[in-house]
Amino acid sequence: MTGSEPDRPEQPELKGVDLARRALEEARAAAKAKGKSVGQGRSSPRGGIRALRSRRRSWSGAGPDERDPQPFGALMGSVSKQRGWSAQVSEGAVLGRWADVVGPDIAAHATPTGLRDRVLSVSAESTAWATQLRMMQSQILAKIAAAVGGGVVTSLRITGPAAPSWRKGDRHIPGRGPRDTYG
């Protein structure tokens, strides 16, 4: 020790609760020195815990808030609108969510093959299903418009199964082939 310092007993280092108590005591002493006692309300008319909560809103609370985690689908929807991808996303939704859009019964017997110039090409598993889908064309278009929005698909091009090729080998004689009906 140097000669200029007064002799103080060495205090142990405070930790945990003891450190918090020491800080509280020092805060109370500082408040008494200013003329207020700790625990009294503010002198302003808007004081209190409610005013503090309304000013400082750092938690989201019980209701949804823009700072809460957002669903991925909603986030991607907003990004696609900002970048002008809405038309492509809608077209992809028709092809990707075919079973959800038209229902499991139709989806079990028909598959979409492509979408070009707002015309959806659909391939049916049999000629009977192709005929049935042609008769239901307006209802299918209404389901698509309800699911992904109007104007994405304006008409359907429904085809049945492809006929087998009777052309075998290198040499071929032109003609209609066997007289059977396919599709």
Secondary structure as GFF3:
##gff-version 3
##sequence-region A 1 183
A	DSSP	alpha_helix	17	34	.	.	.	ID=ss1
A	DSSP	alpha_helix	49	55	.	.	.	ID=ss2
A	DSSP	alpha_helix	72	83	.	.	.	ID=ss3
A	DSSP	alpha_helix	86	96	.	.	.	ID=ss4
A	DSSP	alpha_helix	98	102	.	.	.	ID=ss5
A	DSSP	alpha_helix	104	109	.	.	.	ID=ss6
A	DSSP	beta_strand	110	116	.	.	.	ID=ss7
A	DSSP	beta_strand	119	124	.	.	.	ID=ss8
A	DSSP	alpha_helix	127	135	.	.	.	ID=ss9
A	DSSP	alpha_helix	137	148	.	.	.	ID=ss10
A	DSSP	beta_strand	155	159	.	.	.	ID=ss11
###
